[in-house]
Amino acid sequence: MSLYRNAVWFLSGIHQYTRNGYEAASKDFEPQDLSVSVVGRSFMITGANSGIGRATAMTIAKKGGTVHMVCRNKDKAEEAREDIVNQSGNTEVHVHVVDLSETHKVWEFAEAFKKQHPSLNVLINNAGCMVHKRELNADGLEKNFATNTMGVYILTQTLIPLLQKSRDPRVITVSSGGMLVQKLRVDDLQSEKGHFDGVMVYAQNKRQQVVLTEQWAKANPIIHFSVMHPGWADTPAVSTSMPQFHHMMGERLRSVEQGADTVVWLALSRAAARTRSGQFFQDRRPVAAHLPLAWTRSSAEEVQSFMSQLETLAFSVVQPQPDGDQLFDPP
């Protein structure tokens, strides 16, 4: 079955995920969808100093939005900020140094941000990692899982009250088409069993993000949630984490701007806000989150187990808040 999934996925990718795929899909785009000003709206973008995150931050800054760049490397973040400010003329671009793999620090940052800012209109979960050797963070969590899943979960969950107070709130998570080859593995969330394959672990994390988005949408009807596949884009992350794939695809890879297009559309356009919350998007339209006949769907019991495990792990990491309440109630 995994061979079937991989074959169908790669053949689909050659047609849809490449530069040619984007150019074909873009013929149906409505140009006026992005003819908007977002002055007065605030956007948090993780991993905003390079690749798709930086391209997204640049576009939003040019349209007048307040941009909060959440980045791991202070020097690279400040360099990116300077470039964005210079090109956009927008000085409302702010750097926050946070490593999404450091789970407890993600929670501390989100708590502080919630207290310091009156609103947040859009959260864009873009940061990710693909580590090819199993490593644990300071909280004992596998590093890919900590960054791609737990970091996204804790950041989003902590900021939901702030988003709910804001006008037209949205949460966009940058996933990957690679998740289509993975079924949610509720018995091994942190890839402890069997051979550790960083590419497949990453794909499993991306499936976890899709399930999270679906569940958040059901639980928080005030907020518009979406998750998307940027296509195969020529980003620094792809070139360093998947050098053979990057070399093989070469000029067929999308530009970072093409990869960021649907993120920007989901964050800014009125058309996106009219779509049903909780869907998986590719090239500005909702698409199936499962390949045909691939047996990747999860039962309600499996999804509930996944959410309960995340809640338990989060509860074990975060500390009591100053008022004595807990961010997460124990399951």
Order of alpha helices (4+ residues) and beta strands (2+ residues): alpha-alpha-beta-alpha-beta-alpha-beta-alpha-beta-alpha-beta-alpha-beta-alpha-alpha-alpha-alpha-beta-beta-alpha
